[in-house]
Amino acid sequence: MDNASTIDEAGLERVVHAFYARVRADAELGPIFNDAVRDWPDHLEKLTAFWSSVMLGSGRYKGQPVPAHLNHKDRITPALFDRWLGLWNETTEALMEPAAAGALQAKAARIAESLKLALYFRLDAMPRRPALLGGIFSAEETEQRLRR
């Protein structure tokens, strides 16, 4: 954890609390989060445990983020992930040392990308590209492999 050696539980808690205060006040993100979260103190504890698990390997988080986000798929757009990341980046830059902020930002970007894939990726919506594997497999084998 060389780039993030200044990250600790207290710092993560500060970042999570400050960040979600900004999210709750945001014109686009706020209504979604405020409608979805019934108990903010409990949710902030869960999110702090999540970031502790992700950044410190604490294993404190026991939830399932993908199903939680799927419950709100009808209100979450891909563009909102960019807004979320922008607020995250601003918050981490304000509260953490540069290396720690960078590590948190990189991890958040990967998490956001994973959530977007979980929410929006559909193989049957992908354009068909049998030539993609041309030369390795026949057109029929390529089609079968793309459908798996």
Residue pairs with C-beta under 8 A, 6 or more apart in sequence:
1 7
1 55
1 56
1 103
3 99
3 100
3 102
3 103
4 55
4 99
4 100
4 103
4 104
5 99
5 100
6 96
6 97
6 99
6 100
7 55
7 56
7 96
7 100
7 103
7 104
8 56
9 48
9 52
9 56
9 58
11 95
11 96
11 100
12 48
12 51
12 52
12 55
12 56
13 48
14 95
15 51
15 91
15 92
15 95
15 96
15 104
16 44
16 47
16 48
16 51
17 44
17 48
18 91
18 94
18 95
19 87
19 88
19 91
19 92
20 33
20 40
20 43
20 44
20 47
22 87
22 90
22 91
23 29
23 30
23 33
23 84
23 87
24 30
24 33
24 34
24 40
26 83
26 87
28 80
28 83
29 80
29 83
29 84
29 87
32 72
32 75
32 76
32 80
35 75
36 71
36 72
37 43
46 61
46 63
49 58
49 60
49 61
49 62
50 61
50 63
50 65
51 104
52 58
52 60
52 61
53 59
53 60
53 61
54 61
54 107
54 111
55 103
55 104
55 107
65 111
65 115
66 115
66 118
69 76
69 115
69 118
69 119
70 118
70 119
73 119
76 119
78 116
78 120
81 112
81 115
81 116
84 112
85 105
85 108
85 109
85 112
88 104
88 105
88 108
89 101
89 105
89 108
92 100
92 101
92 104
92 105
92 108
93 101
95 101
96 104
123 146
123 147
126 146
128 143
128 146
129 146
130 139
130 142
130 143
130 146
131 142
132 142
132 146
133 141
133 142
133 145
133 146
134 142
136 142
137 145
